[in-house]
Each structure stands twice: as structure tokens, then as C-alpha cells.
Amino acid sequence: MSEDSTPEPADLRAWRNSERARLLDIRRNMPAAEHRNAGEMIARTLNAFLPPGTQELLGCYWPFRREFNCVPYMREQVRAGGGVALPVVRGRGQPLEFRHWTEEAVMEKGVWDIPHPAEGPPVIPTALLISLVGFDEAGFRLGYGAAYYDMTLAALPSRTLAIGIGFEYSRLPSIHPQPHDRRMDAIITEAGLRQGWARER
């Protein structure tokens, strides 16, 4: 059983795929005004919790599939004197690589046509903003299924701050965490900030 005693589905992979598809469908069909308002509330909470410039190098993501748009926050982070890095998929089963980003960076399309810096040495962020498809109250994140961030967090220093970003409709009783699943340090939705659980893994 998972940590909240919810019985684990007999076919966990099928359950996760089904939940992932359901949640992505909800996000795809969110009315524009609702999506915009939720994004504004997420941005306010994010700015209060992690003011731009307070992290030396912040790993972010380039939004797609109507994820929360963190590009304005990335720009503020750079203007405040901090650095921003974006992920590069190196291959299936491998942790993400991060490269410095600025508004002048030459970008190229990678996996799923998501842009990332075309060149530059790998860098190690001090904190990560991680988009989520679903999440639970124990701090675990349901992603897109490739486990890139789980592998990345396992490879990064344990002090790296992991912040999940998503929408409140994505909350689940449990994602039924497995040994490879990595707990977030905090999760931000339009409903506010969740944190306080022990990041044991």
C-alpha cells in the first residue's frame, strides 16, 4: 500500500497512464480565463516563496501543453542577478543535463519539440522548478512517465531544492509512490504552497 493506506491499483502502470491522460485532458480544456487566473496566483506564490535572485542558479522548464508559464519568472530571476538553466534530454534512462539560459541564448528543439539552449557546458542548479501532471499530499509528483526528473534528483546533490508547479485540479489522494519516485520539497498551485513533509527520498 502507499503511504496514505489507499490500496495500490493492481496494474499501477495502467492506472498512472489513465490518470495522466485524464489530468492532461483537464488541463487542455481549462477555459482561458481560468488558466490565466490560476497562473497569476501561482506566480504570486512562487515569487513570495522563492523571490527572484535568491537562488544562484535556478533550473526551470520551457512550458508546453499549457503548463504554468515560468518564462516571466525566469526573466525576473536573471534581472535580479541570478542564473537560469534549462533541461536537455540526453537519452532515455538518463538524468537531465542543464545548460545556462538567457533571453539571448540560441535555442533548439529537443524531445517533444521543447526548446533548450543549443550549446553550453552542463551546470548544476541549486533549485529546480518542476512541472507536474499530478501530485499528492505526501509531496510526490506524477510526471509524464519517462522519470527524467526522478533520475535527475537522484543524481543531484541532496541539498538541491525541488519545487513542483501545477494546478489544483491535479491533486490526487496518492500517486502510489514507488522506490524510484522522488518527493518534492514544496508544491505550488493556485491554491497556495504545500510543504512540511520530510523529503526522505
Backbone as a printed PyTorch tensor [residue, N CA C, xyz], in Angstrom:
tensor([[[  0.8280,  -1.1980,   0.0000],
         [  0.0000,   0.0000,   0.0000],
         [  0.8690,   1.2570,   0.0000]],

        [[  0.3010,   2.3860,  -0.4480],
         [  1.0090,   3.6470,  -0.4110],
         [  0.9640,   4.2430,   0.9820]],

        [[  1.6120,   5.4010,   1.1390],
         [  1.7710,   5.9870,   2.4650],
         [  0.4580,   6.4040,   3.1020]],

        [[ -0.5870,   6.6680,   2.3080],
         [ -1.8550,   7.0970,   2.8970],
         [ -2.8220,   5.9260,   3.0530]],

        [[ -2.3340,   4.7070,   2.9000],
         [ -3.0940,   3.4680,   3.0590],
         [ -4.1260,   3.2490,   1.9510]],

        [[ -4.1350,   4.0910,   0.9210],
         [ -5.0050,   3.8430,  -0.2180],
         [ -4.5210,   2.5990,  -0.9470]],

        [[ -5.3970,   1.6310,  -1.1960],
         [ -4.9390,   0.4150,  -1.8770],
         [ -4.2930,   0.7350,  -3.2190]],

        [[ -3.1820,   0.1180,  -3.4670],
         [ -2.4810,   0.3510,  -4.7240],
         [ -3.2130,  -0.3680,  -5.8520]],

        [[ -3.3580,   0.2870,  -7.0250],
         [ -4.0240,  -0.3860,  -8.1550],
         [ -3.3030,  -1.6760,  -8.5280]],

        [[ -4.0700,  -2.6440,  -8.9910],
         [ -3.4730,  -3.9260,  -9.3740],
         [ -2.4670,  -3.7430, -10.5010]],

        [[ -2.7700,  -2.8340, -11.4300],
         [ -1.8570,  -2.5240, -12.5260],
         [ -1.4820,  -1.0510, -12.4070]],

        [[ -0.4200,  -0.7810, -11.6740],
         [ -0.0520,   0.5960, -11.3720],
         [  0.2990,   1.3760, -12.6330]],

        [[  1.0190,   0.7460, -13.5550],
         [  1.3890,   1.4450, -14.7850],
         [  0.1460,   1.8890, -15.5560]],

        [[ -0.8420,   0.9910, -15.6670],
         [ -2.0700,   1.3320, -16.3870],
         [ -2.8160,   2.4470, -15.6700]],

        [[ -2.8560,   2.3760, -14.3290],
         [ -3.5370,   3.4230, -13.5490],
         [ -2.8700,   4.7720, -13.7510]],

        [[ -1.5570,   4.8010, -13.6890],
         [ -0.8430,   6.0660, -13.8810],
         [ -1.0610,   6.6190, -15.2830]],

        [[ -1.0210,   5.7660, -16.2720],
         [ -1.2540,   6.2200, -17.6430],
         [ -2.6630,   6.7900, -17.7910]],

        [[ -3.6390,   6.1340, -17.1720],
         [ -5.0180,   6.5980, -17.2450],
         [ -5.1870,   7.9420, -16.5300]],

        [[ -4.6170,   8.0590, -15.3300],
         [ -4.7020,   9.3210, -14.5790],
         [ -3.9720,  10.4350, -15.3100]],

        [[ -2.8310,  10.1210, -15.8560],
         [ -2.0500,  11.1130, -16.6050],
         [ -2.8730,  11.6500, -17.7800]],

        [[ -3.4860,  10.7540, -18.5300],
         [ -4.2980,  11.1690, -19.6730],
         [ -5.4920,  12.0090, -19.2180]],

        [[ -6.1250,  11.6000, -18.1180],
         [ -7.2930,  12.3380, -17.6040],
         [ -6.9000,  13.7510, -17.1880]],

        [[ -5.7940,  13.8660, -16.4510],
         [ -5.3640,  15.1690, -15.9530],
         [ -4.8950,  16.0780, -17.0860]],

        [[ -4.1940,  15.5130, -18.0650],
         [ -3.7660,  16.3160, -19.2030],
         [ -4.9680,  16.8040, -20.0120]],

        [[ -6.0170,  15.9920, -20.0810],
         [ -7.2250,  16.3990, -20.7910],
         [ -7.9020,  17.5660, -20.0810]],

        [[ -7.9270,  17.5170, -18.7460],
         [ -8.4960,  18.6340, -17.9920],
         [ -7.6980,  19.9010, -18.2530]],

        [[ -6.3840,  19.8080, -18.2210],
         [ -5.5480,  20.9900, -18.4420],
         [ -5.7460,  21.5400, -19.8540]],

        [[ -5.8300,  20.6490, -20.8220],
         [ -6.0090,  21.0690, -22.2080],
         [ -7.3210,  21.8260, -22.3900]],

        [[ -8.3390,  21.4600, -21.5910],
         [ -9.6660,  22.0500, -21.7550],
         [-10.0020,  23.1210, -20.7170]],

        [[ -9.0420,  23.5260, -19.9170],
         [ -9.2920,  24.6200, -18.9760],
         [ -9.6650,  25.8810, -19.7440]],

        [[-10.7490,  26.5670, -19.3650],
         [-11.0810,  27.8330, -20.0220],
         [ -9.9160,  28.8170, -19.9090]],

        [[ -9.7370,  29.6270, -20.9240],
         [ -8.5870,  30.5250, -20.9800],
         [ -8.5100,  31.4350, -19.7590]],

        [[ -9.6460,  31.9850, -19.3390],
         [ -9.6380,  32.8990, -18.1960],
         [ -9.2540,  32.1640, -16.9100]],

        [[ -9.7580,  30.9470, -16.7390],
         [ -9.4240,  30.1500, -15.5550],
         [ -7.9290,  29.8130, -15.5370]],

        [[ -7.4130,  29.4280, -16.6950],
         [ -5.9970,  29.1000, -16.8050],
         [ -5.1380,  30.3280, -16.4950]],

        [[ -5.5100,  31.4710, -17.0380],
         [ -4.7540,  32.7060, -16.8180],
         [ -4.7920,  33.1170, -15.3410]],

        [[ -5.9760,  33.0680, -14.7320],
         [ -6.0950,  33.4550, -13.3290],
         [ -5.2970,  32.5230, -12.4220]],

        [[ -5.3550,  31.2220, -12.7010],
         [ -4.5820,  30.2660, -11.9130],
         [ -3.0940,  30.5440, -12.0510]],

        [[ -2.6560,  30.8470, -13.2750],
         [ -1.2490,  31.1580, -13.4970],
         [ -0.8010,  32.3840, -12.7210]],

        [[ -1.6540,  33.3890, -12.6530],
         [ -1.3060,  34.6010, -11.9040],
         [ -1.1620,  34.3070, -10.4150]],

        [[ -2.0450,  33.4630,  -9.8820],
         [ -1.9580,  33.1130,  -8.4580],
         [ -0.7170,  32.2670,  -8.1700]],

        [[ -0.3990,  31.3430,  -9.0720],
         [  0.8220,  30.5450,  -8.9180],
         [  2.0400,  31.4590,  -8.9310]],

        [[  2.0640,  32.4200,  -9.8510],
         [  3.1990,  33.3290,  -9.9580],
         [  3.3920,  34.1350,  -8.6670]],

        [[  2.2970,  34.6000,  -8.0690],
         [  2.4070,  35.3620,  -6.8190],
         [  3.0030,  34.5090,  -5.7070]],

        [[  2.5180,  33.2820,  -5.5850],
         [  3.0350,  32.3870,  -4.5400],
         [  4.4950,  32.0490,  -4.7910]],

        [[  4.8390,  31.7710,  -6.0340],
         [  6.2250,  31.4510,  -6.3790],
         [  7.1500,  32.6070,  -6.0660]],

        [[  6.7540,  33.8150,  -6.4240],
         [  7.5950,  34.9830,  -6.1540],
         [  7.7750,  35.2380,  -4.6680]],

        [[  6.7450,  34.9430,  -3.8740],
         [  6.8590,  35.1280,  -2.4260],
         [  7.7140,  34.0360,  -1.7920]],

        [[  7.5730,  32.7970,  -2.2770],
         [  8.3030,  31.6780,  -1.6890],
         [  9.7630,  31.6690,  -2.1110]],

        [[ 10.0210,  32.0060,  -3.3630],
         [ 11.3740,  31.9650,  -3.9090],
         [ 11.6040,  33.2430,  -4.7190]],

        [[ 11.8280,  34.3800,  -4.0310],
         [ 11.9870,  35.6450,  -4.7510],
         [ 13.1130,  35.5690,  -5.7770]],

        [[ 12.8960,  36.1500,  -6.9540],
         [ 13.9490,  36.1340,  -7.9670],
         [ 15.2720,  36.6650,  -7.4150]],

        [[ 16.3450,  35.9680,  -7.7390],
         [ 17.6660,  36.3710,  -7.2920],
         [ 18.1400,  35.7050,  -6.0230]],

        [[ 17.2450,  34.9760,  -5.3360],
         [ 17.6570,  34.3410,  -4.0810],
         [ 18.3480,  33.0110,  -4.3030]],

        [[ 18.2250,  32.4570,  -5.5050],
         [ 18.9480,  31.2380,  -5.8600],
         [ 20.0500,  31.5830,  -6.8490]],

        [[ 21.2230,  31.0290,  -6.6310],
         [ 22.3430,  31.3100,  -7.5330],
         [ 22.0660,  30.8080,  -8.9420]],

        [[ 21.5360,  29.5980,  -9.0550],
         [ 21.2420,  29.0280, -10.3660],
         [ 19.9720,  28.2050, -10.2590]],

        [[ 18.9340,  28.6770, -10.9190],
         [ 17.6100,  28.0620, -10.8180],
         [ 17.3180,  27.2590, -12.0730]],

        [[ 17.0830,  25.9620, -11.9120],
         [ 16.6670,  25.1210, -13.0300],
         [ 15.1790,  25.2810, -13.2640]],

        [[ 14.7950,  25.6820, -14.4600],
         [ 13.3880,  25.8930, -14.7980],
         [ 12.9990,  24.9640, -15.9450]],

        [[ 11.8970,  25.2380, -16.5850],
         [ 11.4520,  24.4390, -17.7260],
         [ 10.7990,  25.3590, -18.7340]],

        [[ 10.8340,  24.9590, -20.0010],
         [ 10.1350,  25.7060, -21.0470],
         [  8.7330,  25.1170, -21.1670]],

        [[  7.6830,  25.8970, -20.9240],
         [  6.3360,  25.3290, -20.8110],
         [  5.7930,  24.8010, -22.1390]],

        [[  5.0730,  23.6860, -22.0350],
         [  4.3210,  23.1710, -23.1710],
         [  3.0830,  22.4670, -22.6270]],

        [[  2.1410,  22.1460, -23.5000],
         [  0.8850,  21.5240, -23.1090],
         [  0.1610,  22.3090, -22.0110]],

        [[  0.2290,  23.6300, -22.0770],
         [ -0.4710,  24.5310, -21.1570],
         [  0.0120,  24.3930, -19.7120]],

        [[  1.2680,  24.0510, -19.5270],
         [  1.8640,  24.0960, -18.2000],
         [  1.9090,  25.5440, -17.7110]],

        [[  2.0980,  25.7310, -16.4090],
         [  2.3140,  27.0780, -15.8910],
         [  3.5110,  27.6870, -16.6110]],

        [[  3.3360,  28.9120, -17.0960],
         [  4.3860,  29.5950, -17.8430],
         [  5.3560,  30.2830, -16.8770]],

        [[  6.5260,  29.6900, -16.7110],
         [  7.5030,  30.2700, -15.7850],
         [  8.5200,  31.1660, -16.4920]],

        [[  8.3440,  31.4350, -17.8040],
         [  9.3150,  32.2690, -18.5180],
         [  9.3820,  33.6870, -17.9460]],

        [[  8.2610,  34.3560, -17.6190],
         [  8.3850,  35.6840, -16.9880],
         [  9.1780,  35.6340, -15.6770]],

        [[  8.9900,  34.5800, -14.8990],
         [  9.7530,  34.4280, -13.6540],
         [ 11.2330,  34.2030, -13.9670]],

        [[ 11.5340,  33.4540, -15.0130],
         [ 12.9170,  33.2370, -15.4260],
         [ 13.5840,  34.5710, -15.7590]],

        [[ 12.8670,  35.4200, -16.4800],
         [ 13.4160,  36.7380, -16.8340],
         [ 13.6920,  37.5710, -15.5900]],

        [[ 12.7790,  37.5330, -14.6260],
         [ 12.9820,  38.2880, -13.3860],
         [ 14.1710,  37.7340, -12.5970]],

        [[ 14.3370,  36.4160, -12.6080],
         [ 15.4810,  35.8000, -11.9370],
         [ 16.7930,  36.3280, -12.5220]],

        [[ 16.8760,  36.4250, -13.8340],
         [ 18.0890,  36.9320, -14.4770],
         [ 18.2760,  38.4130, -14.1730]],

        [[ 17.2060,  39.1930, -14.2390],
         [ 17.3060,  40.6320, -13.9640],
         [ 17.7360,  40.9010, -12.5290]],

        [[ 17.3740,  39.9830, -11.6180],
         [ 17.7310,  40.1460, -10.2110],
         [ 19.1560,  39.6710,  -9.9110]],

        [[ 19.8580,  39.2030, -10.9310],
         [ 21.2430,  38.7950, -10.7410],
         [ 21.4580,  37.3090, -10.5740]],

        [[ 20.3900,  36.5210, -10.6500],
         [ 20.5250,  35.0750, -10.5420],
         [ 20.6710,  34.4330, -11.9110]],

        [[ 21.0170,  33.1670, -11.9220],
         [ 21.1400,  32.4290, -13.1700],
         [ 19.9480,  31.5210, -13.3860]],

        [[ 19.7190,  31.1680, -14.6440],
         [ 18.6560,  30.2420, -15.0290],
         [ 19.2650,  29.1600, -15.9100]],

        [[ 18.8350,  27.9340, -15.7040],
         [ 19.2560,  26.8190, -16.5520],
         [ 18.0260,  26.0700, -17.0240]],

        [[ 18.1000,  25.5170, -18.2300],
         [ 17.0060,  24.7230, -18.7870],
         [ 17.4830,  23.2980, -19.0430]],

        [[ 16.5650,  22.3380, -18.9480],
         [ 16.9540,  20.9250, -19.0990],
         [ 17.1220,  20.5000, -20.5440]],

        [[ 18.0250,  19.5560, -20.7260],
         [ 18.2590,  18.9290, -22.0220],
         [ 18.1380,  17.4190, -21.8240]],

        [[ 17.2900,  16.7780, -22.6050],
         [ 17.1590,  15.3230, -22.5360],
         [ 18.3280,  14.7020, -23.2990]],

        [[ 19.1410,  13.9320, -22.5910],
         [ 20.3090,  13.3000, -23.2180],
         [ 19.9790,  11.9390, -23.8060]],

        [[ 18.9550,  11.3030, -23.2740],
         [ 18.5720,   9.9940, -23.7730],
         [ 17.6890,   9.2900, -22.7770]],

        [[ 16.9290,   8.3400, -23.2430],
         [ 16.0280,   7.5750, -22.3750],
         [ 16.8320,   6.8810, -21.2740]],

        [[ 16.3590,   6.9880, -20.0510],
         [ 17.0250,   6.3320, -18.9380],
         [ 18.1930,   7.1060, -18.3810]],

        [[ 18.3900,   8.3550, -18.7950],
         [ 19.4940,   9.1710, -18.3090],
         [ 18.9660,  10.4210, -17.6170]],

        [[ 19.6640,  10.9080, -16.5730],
         [ 19.2660,  12.1710, -15.9430],
         [ 19.3340,  13.3260, -16.9420]],

        [[ 18.5950,  14.3700, -16.6670],
         [ 18.6340,  15.5630, -17.4980],
         [ 19.9640,  16.2840, -17.3350]],

        [[ 20.3770,  16.9510, -18.3860],
         [ 21.5160,  17.8700, -18.3210],
         [ 20.9480,  19.2810, -18.3350]],

        [[ 21.5770,  20.2140, -17.6090],
         [ 21.1170,  21.5980, -17.5910],
         [ 22.1570,  22.4990, -18.2220]],

        [[ 21.6550,  23.5030, -18.9960],
         [ 22.5280,  24.4970, -19.6110],
         [ 22.0130,  25.8900, -19.2770]],

        [[ 22.9410,  26.8320, -19.1220],
         [ 22.5720,  28.2170, -18.8380],
         [ 21.6370,  28.7630, -19.9050]],

        [[ 20.6710,  29.5770, -19.4610],
         [ 19.7420,  30.2430, -20.3650],
         [ 19.7350,  31.7330, -20.0940]],

        [[ 19.7060,  32.5350, -21.1470],
         [ 19.3780,  33.9540, -21.0910],
         [ 18.4450,  34.2350, -22.2590]],

        [[ 17.8910,  35.4320, -22.3070],
         [ 16.9940,  35.7700, -23.4160],
         [ 17.7370,  35.8090, -24.7520]],

        [[ 19.0610,  35.9210, -24.6980],
         [ 19.8500,  35.9560, -25.9270],
         [ 20.3300,  34.5670, -26.3430]],

        [[ 20.0590,  33.5520, -25.5490],
         [ 20.5610,  32.2100, -25.8470],
         [ 19.9920,  31.6830, -27.1640]],

        [[ 20.8530,  31.0340, -27.9430],
         [ 20.3990,  30.3430, -29.1510],
         [ 19.6980,  29.0570, -28.7080]],

        [[ 18.4650,  28.8720, -29.1720],
         [ 17.6720,  27.7280, -28.7280],
         [ 17.4920,  26.7360, -29.8730]],

        [[ 17.3330,  25.4640, -29.4980],
         [ 16.9990,  24.4350, -30.4610],
         [ 15.9350,  23.5370, -29.8480]],

        [[ 15.2060,  22.8090, -30.6920],
         [ 14.1420,  21.9400, -30.2170],
         [ 14.6930,  20.5620, -29.8700]],

        [[ 14.2210,  20.0240, -28.7370],
         [ 14.6320,  18.7070, -28.3020],
         [ 13.4520,  17.7500, -28.2850]],

        [[ 13.4100,  16.8820, -27.2740],
         [ 12.3210,  15.9210, -27.1380],
         [ 10.9860,  16.6490, -27.0320]],

        [[  9.9650,  16.1540, -27.7220],
         [  8.6280,  16.7590, -27.7700],
         [  8.6680,  18.1770, -28.3280]],

        [[  9.7340,  18.5210, -29.0610],
         [  9.9040,  19.8540, -29.6520],
         [ 10.0050,  20.9630, -28.6040]],

        [[ 10.4360,  20.6110, -27.3980],
         [ 10.6050,  21.6180, -26.3400],
         [ 11.9620,  22.3040, -26.5320]],

        [[ 11.9900,  23.6450, -26.5910],
         [ 13.2550,  24.3410, -26.8050],
         [ 14.1930,  24.2480, -25.5950]],

        [[ 15.4860,  24.2080, -25.8810],
         [ 16.5190,  24.3060, -24.8500],
         [ 17.7280,  24.9970, -25.4560]],

        [[ 18.6410,  25.5050, -24.6110],
         [ 19.8430,  26.1540, -25.1490],
         [ 20.6220,  25.1970, -26.0480]],

        [[ 21.0170,  25.6920, -27.2110],
         [ 21.6540,  24.8320, -28.2070],
         [ 23.0710,  24.4390, -27.8270]],

        [[ 23.6980,  25.2060, -26.9630],
         [ 25.0870,  24.9150, -26.6070],
         [ 25.3790,  25.4110, -25.2000]],

        [[ 26.5490,  25.0400, -24.7090],
         [ 26.9710,  25.4470, -23.3720],
         [ 27.3050,  24.2460, -22.5170]],

        [[ 28.2090,  24.4120, -21.5660],
         [ 28.5920,  23.2990, -20.6990],
         [ 27.4760,  22.9430, -19.7230]],

        [[ 27.4390,  21.7150, -19.2410],
         [ 26.4370,  21.3550, -18.2240],
         [ 26.6820,  22.0970, -16.9260]],

        [[ 25.6030,  22.4850, -16.2570],
         [ 25.6840,  23.1870, -14.9750],
         [ 24.7900,  22.4720, -13.9720]],

        [[ 24.9910,  22.7630, -12.6940],
         [ 24.2240,  22.1150, -11.6300],
         [ 23.3760,  23.1590, -10.9050]],

        [[ 22.0590,  23.1350, -11.0580],
         [ 21.1990,  24.1170, -10.3860],
         [ 21.1970,  23.9290,  -8.8660]],

        [[ 20.9450,  25.0200,  -8.1640],
         [ 20.7740,  24.9540,  -6.7140],
         [ 19.3260,  24.6820,  -6.3340]],

        [[ 18.4080,  24.9010,  -7.2730],
         [ 16.9830,  24.6230,  -7.0530],
         [ 16.3420,  24.3330,  -8.4000]],

        [[ 15.2520,  23.5830,  -8.3710],
         [ 14.5460,  23.2090,  -9.5980],
         [ 13.0660,  23.5600,  -9.4850]],

        [[ 12.5340,  24.1700, -10.5250],
         [ 11.0900,  24.2470, -10.7090],
         [ 10.7080,  23.1090, -11.6370]],

        [[  9.7820,  22.2640, -11.2000],
         [  9.4470,  21.0490, -11.9390],
         [  7.9490,  21.0280, -12.2050]],

        [[  7.5730,  21.0470, -13.4620],
         [  6.1600,  20.9590, -13.8110],
         [  5.6140,  19.5930, -13.4130]],

        [[  4.3730,  19.5770, -12.9620],
         [  3.7580,  18.2990, -12.5890],
         [  2.4490,  18.0980, -13.3360]],

        [[  2.1380,  16.8380, -13.5870],
         [  0.8450,  16.4680, -14.1470],
         [ -0.1370,  16.2020, -13.0150]],

        [[  0.3210,  15.5340, -11.9630],
         [ -0.4770,  15.2680, -10.7740],
         [  0.4160,  15.3030,  -9.5500]],

        [[ -0.1940,  15.3430,  -8.3680],
         [  0.5740,  15.3420,  -7.1260],
         [ -0.3140,  14.8230,  -6.0060]],

        [[  0.3200,  14.4520,  -4.8840],
         [ -0.4600,  14.0500,  -3.7200],
         [ -0.0070,  14.8180,  -2.4870]],

        [[ -0.7340,  14.6310,  -1.3820],
         [ -0.4690,  15.4030,  -0.1690],
         [  0.7980,  14.9720,   0.5590]],

        [[  1.4190,  13.8920,   0.1100],
         [  2.6890,  13.4680,   0.6930],
         [  3.8740,  14.0850,  -0.0280]],

        [[  3.6050,  14.9060,  -1.0550],
         [  4.6740,  15.5990,  -1.7440],
         [  5.2240,  14.8880,  -2.9580]],

        [[  4.5490,  13.8460,  -3.4140],
         [  5.0250,  13.1220,  -4.5870],
         [  4.3520,  13.6560,  -5.8510]],

        [[  5.0840,  13.5860,  -6.9340],
         [  4.6740,  14.1670,  -8.2120],
         [  4.4410,  13.0830,  -9.2560]],

        [[  3.3600,  13.2330, -10.0090],
         [  3.1220,  12.4090, -11.1830],
         [  3.5430,  13.2200, -12.3960]],

        [[  4.5340,  12.7150, -13.1480],
         [  5.0120,  13.4310, -14.3170],
         [  4.4980,  12.8140, -15.5980]],

        [[  5.2810,  12.9530, -16.6540],
         [  4.8450,  12.4770, -17.9630],
         [  5.1690,  11.0100, -18.2070]],

        [[  5.8850,  10.3840, -17.2990],
         [  6.0740,   8.9440, -17.3970],
         [  7.4710,   8.4780, -17.7410]],

        [[  8.3690,   9.3880, -18.1330],
         [  9.7260,   8.9790, -18.5090],
         [ 10.6890,   8.9680, -17.3270]],

        [[ 10.2660,   9.5290, -16.1800],
         [ 11.0570,   9.5420, -14.9330],
         [ 12.3460,  10.3450, -15.0490]],

        [[ 12.4000,  11.2970, -15.9830],
         [ 13.6140,  12.0920, -16.1320],
         [ 13.9550,  12.8680, -14.8510]],

        [[ 12.9350,  13.4610, -14.2330],
         [ 13.2220,  14.2560, -13.0320],
         [ 13.5260,  13.3830, -11.8290]],

        [[ 12.9250,  12.2150, -11.7420],
         [ 13.2730,  11.3010, -10.6530],
         [ 14.7510,  10.9240, -10.7470]],

        [[ 15.2100,  10.5950, -11.9420],
         [ 16.6200,  10.2560, -12.1370],
         [ 17.5180,  11.4550, -11.8870]],

        [[ 17.0600,  12.6310, -12.2980],
         [ 17.8630,  13.8440, -12.1170],
         [ 18.0250,  14.1800, -10.6460]],

        [[ 16.9280,  14.1320,  -9.8920],
         [ 17.0150,  14.4340,  -8.4640],
         [ 17.8840,  13.4230,  -7.7370]],

        [[ 17.8320,  12.1750,  -8.1710],
         [ 18.6820,  11.1580,  -7.5460],
         [ 20.1570,  11.4320,  -7.8100]],

        [[ 20.4580,  12.0680,  -8.9520],
         [ 21.8460,  12.3170,  -9.3280],
         [ 22.3800,  13.6370,  -8.7770]],

        [[ 21.4920,  14.5840,  -8.4530],
         [ 21.9190,  15.8930,  -7.9680],
         [ 22.2380,  15.8450,  -6.4760]],

        [[ 22.9620,  16.8530,  -5.9700],
         [ 23.2080,  16.9200,  -4.5280],
         [ 21.9000,  16.9520,  -3.7480]],

        [[ 21.8880,  16.3380,  -2.5780],
         [ 20.6540,  16.2260,  -1.7960],
         [ 20.1110,  17.5890,  -1.3660]],

        [[ 20.9580,  18.6000,  -1.3430],
         [ 20.5130,  19.9330,  -0.9210],
         [ 19.7530,  20.6760,  -2.0240]],

        [[ 19.7120,  20.1340,  -3.2400],
         [ 19.0050,  20.7910,  -4.3390],
         [ 17.5180,  20.8690,  -4.0240]],

        [[ 16.9830,  22.0890,  -4.0190],
         [ 15.5760,  22.3110,  -3.6830],
         [ 14.7000,  21.9340,  -4.8690]],

        [[ 13.6680,  21.1070,  -4.6420],
         [ 12.7760,  20.6540,  -5.7060],
         [ 11.3740,  21.1910,  -5.4500]],

        [[ 10.8680,  22.0100,  -6.3740],
         [  9.5680,  22.6510,  -6.2230],
         [  8.6750,  22.2300,  -7.3720]],

        [[  7.6030,  21.5070,  -7.0690],
         [  6.6450,  21.1040,  -8.0810],
         [  5.6590,  22.2240,  -8.3630]],

        [[  5.3540,  22.4460,  -9.6420],
         [  4.4580,  23.5200, -10.0620],
         [  3.3300,  22.9280, -10.8920]],

        [[  2.0910,  23.2140, -10.5060],
         [  0.9600,  22.6960, -11.2770],
         [ -0.3410,  23.3250, -10.8380]],

        [[ -1.4330,  22.6960, -11.2210],
         [ -2.7550,  23.2400, -10.9490],
         [ -3.4850,  22.3890,  -9.9070]],

        [[ -4.3790,  23.0320,  -9.1760],
         [ -5.0150,  22.3790,  -8.0320],
         [ -5.8640,  21.1870,  -8.4380]],

        [[ -6.4540,  21.1980,  -9.6180],
         [ -7.2680,  20.0570, -10.0340],
         [ -6.4360,  18.7690, -10.1060]],

        [[ -5.1000,  18.9000, -10.1320],
         [ -4.2080,  17.7520, -10.2940],
         [ -3.9910,  16.9600,  -9.0070]],

        [[ -4.5530,  17.4210,  -7.8930],
         [ -4.3260,  16.7550,  -6.6100],
         [ -5.0130,  15.3980,  -6.5820]],

        [[ -4.2590,  14.3820,  -6.1740],
         [ -4.7420,  13.0070,  -6.0600],
         [ -4.6100,  12.5290,  -4.6180]],

        [[ -5.4300,  11.5730,  -4.1900],
         [ -5.2410,  11.0180,  -2.8390],
         [ -3.8320,  10.4550,  -2.6570]],

        [[ -3.3320,   9.7920,  -3.6850],
         [ -1.9670,   9.2690,  -3.6790],
         [ -1.5580,   8.9710,  -5.1060]],

        [[ -0.2770,   9.1470,  -5.4080],
         [  0.2140,   8.6780,  -6.7070],
         [  0.7450,   7.2510,  -6.5670]],

        [[  0.6390,   6.6930,  -5.3580],
         [  1.1630,   5.3600,  -5.0530],
         [  2.6680,   5.3110,  -5.3380]],

        [[  3.4490,   6.0990,  -4.5620],
         [  4.8890,   6.2290,  -4.8340],
         [  5.6270,   4.8980,  -4.7740]],

        [[  6.5540,   4.7640,  -5.6980],
         [  7.4200,   3.5970,  -5.7890],
         [  8.8420,   4.0070,  -5.3820]],

        [[  9.7430,   3.0420,  -5.2110],
         [ 11.0950,   3.3900,  -4.7470],
         [ 11.8130,   4.4310,  -5.5960]],

        [[ 11.4980,   4.5040,  -6.8890],
         [ 12.2040,   5.4680,  -7.7380],
         [ 11.5940,   6.8630,  -7.6660]],

        [[ 10.3880,   7.0160,  -7.1240],
         [  9.7280,   8.3200,  -7.0820],
         [ 10.4030,   9.2310,  -6.0710]],

        [[ 10.6440,  10.4830,  -6.4560],
         [ 11.3200,  11.4480,  -5.5950],
         [ 10.3120,  12.4660,  -5.0700]],

        [[ 10.3510,  12.6880,  -3.7800],
         [  9.4310,  13.6260,  -3.1480],
         [  9.8900,  15.0740,  -3.3960]],

        [[  8.9440,  15.9610,  -3.6160],
         [  9.2420,  17.3780,  -3.7490],
         [  9.4990,  17.9990,  -2.3750]],

        [[ 10.2370,  19.1050,  -2.3470],
         [ 10.3820,  19.8890,  -1.1160],
         [  9.1640,  20.7680,  -0.8920]],

        [[  8.5380,  21.1890,  -1.9830],
         [  7.3460,  22.0310,  -1.9080],
         [  6.5720,  21.8560,  -3.2010]],

        [[  5.2690,  22.1130,  -3.1270],
         [  4.4090,  22.0950,  -4.3000],
         [  3.5840,  23.3730,  -4.2950]],

        [[  3.5270,  24.0180,  -5.4640],
         [  2.7780,  25.2700,  -5.6030],
         [  1.6910,  25.0870,  -6.6540]],

        [[  0.4560,  25.4340,  -6.2670],
         [ -0.6580,  25.5160,  -7.2010],
         [ -1.3440,  26.8530,  -6.9660]],

        [[ -2.4250,  27.1160,  -7.6990],
         [ -3.1630,  28.3620,  -7.4760],
         [ -3.7820,  28.4220,  -6.0880]],

        [[ -3.8780,  27.2760,  -5.3900],
         [ -4.4130,  27.2620,  -4.0220],
         [ -3.3600,  27.6570,  -2.9890]],

        [[ -2.0980,  27.7480,  -3.4100],
         [ -1.0630,  28.1610,  -2.4830],
         [  0.1080,  27.1970,  -2.4280]],

        [[  0.8230,  27.2530,  -1.3200],
         [  2.0560,  26.4890,  -1.1190],
         [  1.8140,  25.3110,  -0.1910]],

        [[  2.3130,  24.1560,  -0.5790],
         [  2.3160,  22.9850,   0.2950],
         [  3.7680,  22.5860,   0.5520]],

        [[  4.0830,  22.3460,   1.8170],
         [  5.4030,  21.8570,   2.1860],
         [  5.3160,  21.3060,   3.6050]],

        [[  6.4270,  20.8670,   4.1510],
         [  6.4290,  20.4340,   5.5380],
         [  6.5850,  18.9470,   5.7140]],

        [[  6.4850,  18.1740,   4.6370],
         [  6.7350,  16.7390,   4.7420],
         [  8.2390,  16.5200,   4.7210]],

        [[  8.6830,  15.4110,   5.2400],
         [ 10.1000,  15.0710,   5.2220],
         [ 10.4680,  14.5230,   3.8540]],

        [[ 11.5050,  15.0960,   3.2480],
         [ 11.9270,  14.5720,   1.9410],
         [ 12.8820,  13.4060,   2.1730]],

        [[ 12.2890,  12.2450,   2.4060],
         [ 13.0650,  11.0500,   2.6970],
         [ 13.6660,  10.4440,   1.4420]],

        [[ 13.0150,  10.6790,   0.3210],
         [ 13.5440,  10.2150,  -0.9610],
         [ 13.0190,  11.0850,  -2.0830]]])
